[in-house]
Amino acid sequence: MKPDRLFKILLIGFGVALMIYILAFSFIQNRRTIKGPWHVMFSTDSEGTPNLLIQQTNFGIAKKIIFSEQKLEQKSLAQSFVFDDPTKTNAPFGQIIFQDLTFLPGTVTFNFFGHEVELLPRVLTIDKQEHRWKNGEVISVTGEGKFKPHPRQ
């Protein structure tokens, strides 16, 4: 076989492999991000009572969680947080315990004042109790949770 012919065959093979790789990567990346991330608004009212507004636009989810027995020094806080990058780990209050954002919206688990709050596409769990995603619902979290409360910052 002539060296020119071998080079052409290898070059064509490399080009085909590269094209397949680019198409496969683009398809998988699109599948990973098409549903969009969780949007969580961390806020406190004028008295310092913390609450969360959880939204996921693709699934039409909007739910509010109020930690009615807790008070923070920061009053009238309103900070939005988008869970699209696993390197974001500094929530305004509480602690991010776990994130799996491989396929958005993914799973995000928090420790808020000793209460485990887990965002899943199928269901919201608070202290291992499942709450179906009902739009506009407000959940008040009281009592002791299963975790040691994260120190306030």
Backbone as a chain_set.jsonl record, in Angstrom:
{"seq": "MKPDRLFKILLIGFGVALMIYILAFSFIQNRRTIKGPWHVMFSTDSEGTPNLLIQQTNFGIAKKIIFSEQKLEQKSLAQSFVFDDPTKTNAPFGQIIFQDLTFLPGTVTFNFFGHEVELLPRVLTIDKQEHRWKNGEVISVTGEGKFKPHPRQ", "coords": {"N": [[0.853, -1.166, 0.0], [0.554, 2.19, -0.812], [2.246, 4.95, 0.737], [0.927, 7.439, 0.549], [-1.728, 6.737, 0.137], [-2.346, 5.327, 2.51], [-2.088, 7.41, 4.376], [-4.247, 9.051, 3.576], [-6.427, 7.352, 4.107], [-6.19, 7.072, 6.889], [-6.522, 9.755, 7.628], [-9.162, 10.263, 6.738], [-10.522, 8.398, 8.347], [-9.935, 9.471, 10.89], [-11.234, 11.952, 10.637], [-13.943, 11.126, 10.364], [-14.318, 9.849, 12.844], [-13.913, 12.047, 14.547], [-16.075, 13.674, 13.798], [-18.262, 12.049, 14.557], [-17.799, 12.005, 17.32], [-18.139, 14.756, 17.987], [-20.851, 15.158, 17.295], [-22.106, 13.285, 19.029], [-21.291, 14.278, 21.541], [-22.5, 16.832, 21.49], [-25.219, 16.098, 21.393], [-25.536, 14.712, 23.866], [-24.833, 16.75, 25.676], [-26.884, 18.581, 25.186], [-29.105, 17.059, 26.066], [-28.467, 16.954, 28.775], [-28.861, 19.561, 29.692], [-31.324, 20.541, 28.844], [-33.722, 20.629, 30.351], [-33.374, 22.552, 32.257], [-32.21, 24.439, 35.211], [-32.638, 24.336, 38.873], [-34.158, 27.093, 40.469], [-33.697, 29.017, 43.214], [-34.915, 31.187, 45.574], [-33.573, 32.768, 48.195], [-34.682, 34.207, 51.078], [-35.55, 36.643, 53.61], [-38.006, 37.886, 55.861], [-39.252, 41.064, 57.151], [-38.88, 40.649, 59.813], [-36.881, 38.844, 60.013], [-37.385, 36.167, 59.526], [-36.556, 33.26, 57.884], [-37.06, 32.124, 54.5], [-37.792, 30.136, 51.582], [-38.16, 30.285, 48.079], [-38.894, 28.088, 45.71], [-38.294, 27.293, 42.397], [-38.851, 25.818, 39.211], [-38.802, 26.127, 35.996], [-39.299, 24.55, 33.653], [-40.752, 22.32, 34.559], [-42.834, 23.627, 35.674], [-42.865, 24.347, 38.38], [-43.414, 25.892, 41.488], [-42.896, 26.703, 44.685], [-43.138, 27.499, 48.151], [-41.189, 27.591, 51.093], [-41.252, 28.048, 54.516], [-39.398, 28.791, 57.357], [-40.573, 29.0, 60.135], [-39.978, 29.084, 62.882], [-37.466, 30.092, 63.102], [-35.05, 32.735, 63.249], [-33.146, 35.15, 61.584], [-30.32, 37.37, 61.623], [-30.027, 39.001, 59.432], [-32.237, 41.047, 57.866], [-34.961, 41.391, 55.599], [-33.732, 40.143, 53.395], [-32.987, 39.136, 50.095], [-32.037, 36.937, 47.862], [-31.196, 35.436, 44.9], [-30.552, 32.176, 43.626], [-29.113, 30.031, 41.35], [-29.052, 26.718, 40.465], [-26.982, 25.458, 38.564], [-24.392, 24.836, 38.305], [-22.042, 22.827, 39.794], [-19.999, 23.873, 41.338], [-20.873, 26.014, 42.744], [-21.353, 26.678, 45.958], [-22.023, 28.212, 48.149], [-24.58, 29.031, 49.812], [-26.919, 31.604, 50.783], [-28.023, 31.219, 53.363], [-28.101, 28.368, 55.528], [-26.901, 25.085, 54.527], [-25.412, 23.543, 51.754], [-25.641, 20.241, 51.133], [-25.478, 18.168, 49.264], [-25.136, 17.809, 45.748], [-26.271, 16.828, 42.628], [-25.903, 17.509, 39.56], [-25.748, 16.487, 37.052], [-27.641, 15.771, 35.032], [-29.811, 18.2, 34.405], [-32.892, 19.178, 36.045], [-31.679, 17.987, 38.208], [-30.51, 16.863, 41.477], [-30.651, 18.416, 44.605], [-29.575, 18.827, 47.861], [-30.15, 20.148, 51.063], [-29.187, 21.461, 54.318], [-31.066, 23.034, 56.478], [-31.148, 24.727, 59.311], [-31.04, 22.357, 60.759], [-32.881, 20.82, 59.426], [-33.478, 18.597, 56.802], [-33.716, 19.333, 53.456], [-34.675, 18.387, 50.332], [-34.423, 18.724, 46.895], [-35.942, 17.266, 44.267], [-36.699, 16.218, 40.929], [-39.069, 14.731, 40.855], [-40.275, 14.932, 43.389], [-40.509, 16.9, 46.433], [-38.597, 16.639, 49.326], [-38.767, 16.883, 52.82], [-37.116, 16.496, 55.693], [-37.161, 13.709, 55.197], [-39.818, 13.308, 54.538], [-42.132, 13.126, 51.996], [-43.295, 15.598, 49.738], [-45.572, 16.427, 47.396], [-45.157, 18.204, 44.326], [-46.951, 20.935, 44.342], [-48.183, 23.7, 42.876], [-47.798, 26.997, 44.161], [-48.159, 26.255, 46.777], [-47.527, 26.632, 50.268], [-45.212, 25.72, 52.636], [-44.715, 25.268, 56.032], [-42.014, 24.846, 58.082], [-41.319, 23.348, 61.079], [-40.205, 22.544, 64.43], [-37.711, 20.079, 65.491], [-35.028, 19.079, 63.403], [-33.288, 16.413, 61.635], [-30.567, 16.792, 61.462], [-27.587, 18.234, 62.893], [-27.846, 21.607, 63.555], [-26.56, 23.932, 61.202], [-23.937, 26.2, 61.869], [-24.687, 29.657, 62.251], [-23.792, 32.218, 59.983]], "CA": [[0.0, 0.0, 0.0], [1.356, 3.396, -0.937], [2.145, 5.813, 1.926], [-0.09, 8.478, 0.345], [-3.055, 6.126, 0.31], [-2.496, 5.049, 3.945], [-2.313, 8.692, 5.038], [-5.604, 9.481, 3.254], [-7.355, 6.488, 4.845], [-6.122, 7.462, 8.305], [-7.104, 11.091, 7.755], [-10.616, 10.111, 6.604], [-10.973, 7.716, 9.573], [-9.88, 10.443, 11.986], [-12.297, 12.934, 10.401], [-15.232, 10.495, 10.674], [-14.366, 9.657, 14.3], [-14.079, 13.36, 15.149], [-17.45, 14.109, 13.528], [-19.14, 11.256, 15.431], [-17.582, 12.482, 18.686], [-18.758, 16.081, 18.124], [-22.308, 14.971, 17.279], [-22.507, 12.597, 20.261], [-21.103, 15.204, 22.655], [-23.54, 17.861, 21.392], [-26.496, 15.476, 21.757], [-25.545, 14.436, 25.307], [-24.843, 18.036, 26.379], [-28.242, 19.109, 25.058], [-29.969, 16.269, 26.958], [-28.117, 17.287, 30.153], [-29.259, 20.903, 30.101], [-32.577, 20.962, 28.21], [-34.813, 20.856, 31.312], [-33.08, 23.753, 33.039], [-31.824, 24.254, 36.611], [-33.461, 24.82, 39.977], [-33.994, 28.486, 40.873], [-34.118, 29.133, 44.614], [-34.81, 32.54, 46.132], [-33.368, 32.769, 49.634], [-35.114, 35.518, 51.563], [-36.05, 36.801, 54.975], [-38.978, 38.977, 55.938], [-38.798, 42.213, 57.947], [-38.562, 40.188, 61.173], [-35.739, 37.936, 59.927], [-37.817, 34.779, 59.334], [-36.062, 32.796, 56.583], [-37.936, 31.326, 53.651], [-37.283, 29.777, 50.26], [-39.092, 30.149, 46.969], [-38.276, 27.124, 44.802], [-38.912, 27.314, 41.075], [-38.246, 25.083, 38.098], [-39.721, 26.578, 34.954], [-39.667, 23.486, 32.712], [-41.771, 21.486, 35.186], [-43.885, 24.492, 36.191], [-42.841, 24.222, 39.843], [-43.226, 27.088, 42.317], [-43.306, 26.329, 46.051], [-42.478, 28.296, 49.175], [-40.935, 26.945, 52.379], [-40.989, 29.037, 55.566], [-38.858, 28.254, 58.61], [-41.264, 29.968, 61.003], [-39.415, 29.152, 64.233], [-36.093, 30.589, 63.016], [-34.839, 34.163, 62.996], [-31.8, 35.515, 61.173], [-30.005, 38.775, 61.854], [-30.264, 39.711, 58.177], [-33.658, 41.279, 57.626], [-35.311, 41.768, 54.219], [-32.761, 39.557, 52.457], [-33.557, 38.513, 48.896], [-30.925, 36.547, 47.002], [-31.535, 34.339, 43.997], [-29.469, 31.212, 43.448], [-29.424, 29.103, 40.262], [-28.242, 25.504, 40.617], [-26.576, 24.958, 37.26], [-22.957, 24.607, 38.361], [-21.773, 22.21, 41.099], [-18.989, 24.593, 42.117], [-21.558, 27.004, 43.58], [-21.654, 25.983, 47.215], [-22.247, 29.169, 49.235], [-25.956, 29.51, 49.909], [-27.011, 32.719, 51.722], [-28.173, 30.618, 54.691], [-28.159, 26.914, 55.411], [-25.722, 24.406, 53.997], [-25.649, 22.63, 50.649], [-25.043, 18.967, 51.511], [-25.263, 17.305, 48.101], [-25.645, 18.264, 44.451], [-26.024, 16.016, 41.447], [-26.414, 18.331, 38.479], [-25.33, 15.876, 35.79], [-28.768, 16.021, 34.14], [-30.632, 19.207, 35.083], [-32.535, 20.012, 37.173], [-30.831, 17.265, 39.141], [-30.864, 16.724, 42.887], [-29.933, 19.312, 45.507], [-29.957, 18.552, 49.249], [-29.73, 21.2, 51.976], [-29.411, 21.416, 55.754], [-31.536, 24.324, 56.956], [-31.476, 24.753, 60.732], [-31.219, 20.98, 61.193], [-33.885, 20.148, 58.59], [-33.018, 18.192, 55.478], [-34.614, 19.708, 52.367], [-34.113, 17.813, 49.115], [-35.143, 19.051, 45.672], [-35.883, 16.23, 43.237], [-37.723, 16.512, 39.92], [-40.312, 14.004, 41.141], [-40.891, 15.266, 44.671], [-39.74, 17.645, 47.417], [-38.594, 15.953, 50.614], [-38.355, 17.657, 53.987], [-36.899, 15.528, 56.771], [-37.545, 12.397, 54.648], [-41.25, 13.296, 54.236], [-42.346, 13.574, 50.624], [-44.324, 16.598, 49.458], [-45.742, 16.547, 45.945], [-45.019, 19.558, 43.808], [-48.217, 21.622, 44.099], [-47.864, 25.112, 42.676], [-48.358, 27.984, 45.069], [-48.265, 25.738, 48.141], [-46.58, 27.152, 51.24], [-44.949, 24.73, 53.688], [-44.061, 25.82, 57.21], [-41.183, 23.819, 58.711], [-41.145, 23.622, 62.502], [-39.682, 21.423, 65.205], [-36.302, 19.741, 65.316], [-34.688, 18.264, 62.246], [-32.434, 15.26, 61.917], [-29.169, 17.2, 61.446], [-27.133, 19.284, 63.796], [-27.979, 22.863, 62.808], [-25.347, 24.564, 60.692], [-23.741, 27.467, 62.571], [-25.031, 30.864, 61.49], [-22.599, 32.956, 59.539]], "C": [[0.905, 1.237, 0.0], [1.181, 4.255, 0.328], [1.097, 6.912, 1.776], [-1.486, 7.937, 0.605], [-3.335, 5.832, 1.784], [-2.799, 6.337, 4.708], [-3.741, 9.189, 4.795], [-6.636, 8.662, 4.027], [-7.373, 6.861, 6.327], [-6.758, 8.829, 8.536], [-8.627, 11.044, 7.656], [-11.19, 9.436, 7.854], [-10.989, 8.654, 10.766], [-10.997, 11.466, 11.853], [-13.668, 12.388, 10.744], [-15.38, 10.317, 12.187], [-14.589, 10.992, 15.016], [-15.51, 13.876, 14.968], [-18.439, 13.359, 14.417], [-19.017, 11.736, 16.877], [-18.29, 13.819, 18.914], [-20.277, 15.964, 18.16], [-22.798, 14.317, 18.574], [-22.39, 13.533, 21.468], [-22.191, 16.268, 22.653], [-24.9, 17.312, 21.819], [-26.58, 15.266, 23.269], [-25.595, 15.748, 26.096], [-26.226, 18.682, 26.321], [-29.196, 18.371, 25.995], [-29.711, 16.622, 28.422], [-28.744, 18.599, 30.6], [-30.645, 21.334, 29.637], [-33.69, 21.286, 29.213], [-34.575, 22.044, 32.229], [-32.843, 23.478, 34.51], [-32.912, 24.638, 37.608], [-33.134, 26.286, 40.198], [-34.545, 28.593, 42.29], [-33.869, 30.559, 45.07], [-34.725, 32.397, 47.647], [-33.771, 34.157, 50.124], [-35.495, 35.467, 53.038], [-37.052, 37.946, 54.952], [-38.428, 40.088, 56.831], [-38.451, 41.839, 59.381], [-37.385, 39.214, 61.18], [-36.118, 36.47, 59.774], [-37.385, 34.307, 57.942], [-37.109, 31.985, 55.816], [-37.277, 31.117, 52.297], [-38.434, 29.809, 49.266], [-38.374, 29.289, 45.942], [-39.038, 27.144, 43.488], [-38.111, 26.456, 40.104], [-39.195, 25.281, 36.931], [-40.16, 25.473, 34.003], [-40.771, 22.59, 33.26], [-42.922, 22.315, 35.74], [-43.986, 24.44, 37.708], [-42.609, 25.589, 40.474], [-43.775, 26.766, 43.702], [-42.5, 27.147, 47.042], [-42.349, 27.488, 50.461], [-40.568, 28.042, 53.376], [-40.483, 28.305, 56.799], [-39.325, 29.186, 59.722], [-40.685, 30.083, 62.405], [-38.009, 29.743, 64.258], [-36.082, 32.094, 62.767], [-33.368, 34.367, 62.626], [-31.578, 36.994, 61.442], [-30.253, 39.608, 60.6], [-31.754, 39.83, 57.926], [-33.844, 41.749, 56.186], [-34.246, 41.335, 53.204], [-33.525, 38.983, 51.268], [-32.401, 38.21, 47.953], [-31.309, 35.326, 46.199], [-30.311, 33.469, 43.762], [-29.91, 30.227, 42.377], [-28.489, 27.914, 40.375], [-27.971, 24.881, 39.25], [-25.095, 24.615, 37.205], [-22.612, 24.034, 39.736], [-20.694, 22.915, 41.922], [-19.598, 25.696, 42.97], [-21.987, 26.312, 44.867], [-21.959, 26.922, 48.376], [-23.658, 29.727, 49.191], [-26.001, 30.645, 50.931], [-27.261, 32.286, 53.169], [-28.383, 29.131, 54.494], [-26.883, 26.371, 54.795], [-26.141, 23.49, 52.86], [-24.892, 21.347, 50.973], [-24.637, 18.159, 50.287], [-25.853, 17.952, 46.863], [-25.304, 17.216, 43.404], [-26.684, 16.745, 40.289], [-26.001, 17.785, 37.119], [-26.395, 16.092, 34.728], [-29.718, 16.951, 34.885], [-32.108, 18.865, 35.025], [-31.708, 19.29, 38.236], [-31.391, 17.191, 40.545], [-30.013, 17.688, 43.697], [-30.469, 19.054, 46.908], [-29.337, 19.616, 50.154], [-29.896, 20.764, 53.43], [-29.784, 22.836, 56.165], [-31.947, 24.19, 58.408], [-31.774, 23.35, 61.268], [-32.237, 20.198, 60.386], [-33.291, 19.833, 57.22], [-34.094, 18.542, 54.446], [-33.951, 19.23, 51.08], [-35.013, 18.117, 47.923], [-34.883, 17.956, 44.649], [-36.926, 16.573, 42.18], [-39.077, 15.878, 40.232], [-41.043, 14.531, 42.362], [-39.94, 16.14, 45.498], [-39.764, 16.831, 48.703], [-38.076, 16.901, 51.686], [-38.307, 16.684, 55.147], [-37.461, 14.156, 56.403], [-39.052, 12.24, 54.417], [-41.444, 13.862, 52.836], [-43.502, 14.566, 50.541], [-44.409, 16.725, 47.941], [-45.607, 18.001, 45.536], [-46.401, 20.111, 43.464], [-47.9, 23.111, 44.019], [-48.551, 26.011, 43.679], [-48.475, 27.511, 46.506], [-47.171, 26.348, 49.018], [-46.447, 26.116, 52.348], [-44.22, 25.433, 54.824], [-43.323, 24.682, 57.916], [-40.924, 24.227, 60.148], [-40.548, 22.397, 63.172], [-38.204, 21.19, 64.933], [-36.121, 18.873, 64.085], [-33.763, 17.137, 62.639], [-30.96, 15.625, 61.996], [-28.861, 18.146, 62.577], [-27.218, 20.58, 63.016], [-26.616, 23.427, 62.408], [-25.151, 25.885, 61.415], [-24.064, 28.659, 61.673], [-23.787, 31.641, 61.165], [-22.798, 34.427, 59.661]], "O": [[1.893, 1.3, 0.731], [0.1, 4.284, 0.917], [0.446, 7.284, 2.753], [-2.319, 8.603, 1.22], [-4.447, 6.066, 2.258], [-3.663, 6.355, 5.584], [-4.377, 9.697, 5.718], [-7.609, 9.213, 4.542], [-8.436, 6.955, 6.941], [-7.453, 9.033, 9.531], [-9.312, 11.724, 8.42], [-12.228, 9.858, 8.363], [-11.929, 8.646, 11.56], [-11.64, 11.814, 12.843], [-14.48, 13.09, 11.348], [-16.439, 10.6, 12.747], [-15.358, 11.065, 15.974], [-16.084, 14.452, 15.892], [-19.354, 13.966, 14.973], [-20.021, 11.859, 17.578], [-18.969, 13.993, 19.926], [-20.923, 16.614, 18.982], [-23.796, 14.751, 19.148], [-23.283, 13.575, 22.315], [-22.751, 16.578, 23.705], [-25.648, 17.987, 22.526], [-27.59, 15.608, 23.885], [-26.326, 15.844, 27.082], [-26.682, 19.265, 27.305], [-30.018, 19.007, 26.654], [-30.639, 16.595, 29.23], [-29.12, 18.739, 31.764], [-31.098, 22.415, 30.015], [-34.524, 22.147, 28.935], [-35.498, 22.491, 32.91], [-33.219, 22.421, 35.015], [-33.954, 25.184, 37.245], [-31.972, 26.685, 40.124], [-35.714, 28.297, 42.536], [-32.756, 31.073, 44.966], [-35.675, 31.963, 48.299], [-33.258, 35.165, 49.637], [-35.726, 34.405, 53.615], [-36.957, 38.857, 54.13], [-37.261, 40.049, 57.221], [-37.805, 42.612, 60.089], [-36.938, 38.8, 62.25], [-35.25, 35.604, 59.882], [-37.797, 34.883, 56.935], [-37.922, 31.268, 56.399], [-36.34, 31.821, 51.921], [-39.552, 29.404, 49.584], [-37.366, 29.705, 45.369], [-40.263, 27.027, 43.461], [-36.884, 26.378, 40.165], [-40.266, 24.676, 36.881], [-41.316, 25.47, 33.582], [-41.636, 22.146, 32.506], [-43.899, 21.75, 36.232], [-45.086, 24.486, 38.258], [-41.73, 26.343, 40.057], [-44.98, 26.578, 43.87], [-41.331, 27.453, 46.81], [-43.279, 26.79, 50.865], [-39.686, 28.86, 53.116], [-41.074, 27.315, 57.229], [-38.577, 30.045, 60.188], [-40.889, 31.105, 63.061], [-37.42, 29.881, 65.33], [-36.995, 32.644, 62.15], [-32.469, 33.826, 63.27], [-32.527, 37.777, 61.483], [-30.639, 40.774, 60.686], [-32.45, 38.824, 57.788], [-32.979, 42.424, 55.628], [-33.913, 42.075, 52.278], [-34.599, 38.406, 51.438], [-31.852, 39.113, 47.322], [-31.702, 34.301, 46.757], [-29.183, 33.959, 43.707], [-30.987, 29.642, 42.491], [-27.269, 28.079, 40.382], [-28.625, 23.924, 38.836], [-24.598, 24.157, 36.177], [-22.862, 24.688, 40.749], [-20.5, 22.582, 43.091], [-18.919, 26.259, 43.829], [-22.878, 25.463, 44.86], [-22.138, 26.452, 49.499], [-23.898, 30.778, 48.597], [-25.197, 30.653, 51.864], [-26.763, 32.921, 54.099], [-28.794, 28.688, 53.421], [-25.917, 27.102, 54.574], [-27.113, 22.745, 52.985], [-23.665, 21.348, 51.077], [-23.575, 17.536, 50.273], [-26.921, 18.563, 46.91], [-24.159, 16.774, 43.314], [-27.888, 16.611, 40.066], [-25.914, 18.534, 36.146], [-26.083, 16.552, 33.629], [-30.349, 16.556, 35.865], [-32.55, 18.3, 34.024], [-31.097, 19.942, 39.083], [-32.577, 17.424, 40.776], [-28.8, 17.77, 43.503], [-31.682, 19.061, 47.121], [-28.157, 19.943, 50.03], [-30.638, 19.83, 53.735], [-28.936, 23.727, 56.199], [-32.986, 23.601, 58.707], [-32.645, 23.173, 62.12], [-32.437, 19.011, 60.644], [-32.687, 20.688, 56.572], [-35.238, 18.1, 54.555], [-32.822, 19.61, 50.77], [-36.206, 17.812, 47.934], [-33.749, 17.745, 44.22], [-37.95, 17.17, 42.511], [-40.117, 16.444, 39.898], [-42.273, 14.579, 42.385], [-38.727, 16.122, 45.292], [-40.826, 16.378, 49.13], [-37.092, 17.616, 51.493], [-39.327, 16.117, 55.539], [-38.151, 13.523, 57.201], [-39.511, 11.135, 54.128], [-40.969, 14.956, 52.532], [-44.539, 14.398, 51.183], [-43.433, 17.089, 47.284], [-45.907, 18.911, 46.31], [-46.956, 19.791, 42.413], [-47.41, 23.706, 44.979], [-49.722, 25.825, 44.009], [-48.855, 28.293, 47.377], [-46.042, 26.553, 48.572], [-47.443, 25.686, 52.93], [-43.221, 26.116, 54.599], [-43.929, 23.681, 58.3], [-40.384, 25.3, 60.416], [-40.404, 21.343, 62.552], [-37.539, 21.973, 64.254], [-36.965, 18.034, 63.771], [-33.483, 16.925, 63.819], [-30.17, 14.854, 62.541], [-29.751, 18.777, 63.147], [-26.702, 20.648, 61.9], [-25.657, 23.396, 63.18], [-26.115, 26.636, 61.568], [-23.749, 28.659, 60.483], [-22.849, 31.717, 61.96], [-21.898, 35.201, 59.333]]}, "num_chains": 1, "name": "protein.A"}
